[in-house]
């Protein structure tokens, strides 16, 4: 593999793929909110999403399994860890979608920017991330994460004057904002979303560990979804006892479930798993601030909502924080590559000297 192809595979491909994931996840939140407004139960939404995604992942499994002869076999400890991944992702979706139900997709996109801070703390705690307060790269990652979170709160809490009003004159203004909802629901929704992203941060850390033990993103993704489906079946059926709620109508509710199953649960999980294997959990999490800017743009283009000054200011602040963390992570990896190159050079340069000493001894 040439240097250019290696660079595209290791740097450009994860970068572009994680940006695409942000678009798909914002789209899922918008479709989910619209579907629940049409009467779709979020327990039904969660179960069908996991079940359909598991069935889709099951189809190519026999063909892929033939190429995985060199992988280690599953033991009880690894099975327990994969089951824990399914439990974590199911619990996170229950809390996350209920939080969106109480608040809005805009609040969800804002709270998602707490994920880098949670993952950074957990990565440091589990010694997966090095912290050197004297290093400029560490300072950039810390300040970038704080700036991104601050930008998210600007988008949510500061509305400001209208910059662009895409809605028609006869269409009432959108009330899909935390300031337009009740204070109690907004606090409860924000709390549930915070719990969801704490669980997701633990999921990222555990998934990184599982991938190191069993380096097959597809198999791990399938088993994670399969375990989540097994867990979701009794919980969701007990929580939603109305059998009529389980009938999907051929409207936005069916579109939301299929979109979530394919793009969010499968594509997003595969890309996240592959990116975690390639770049690590902190790199994956720092793309979350983009969801605020994407949510604002998609709301204007597809939902006809107004664009406010707070969204623009918050998006600028988010971009500053985003690129600060990107710069810090890139510089840290560059330093590590230089150190490895130096050690390799020193090792190679010592070999002739050692061989000469051995010849003189003999």
Beta strands, then each sheet from edge to edge (+ up, - down):
strand 1: 162-164
strand 2: 307-308
sheet 1: 1+ 2-
end
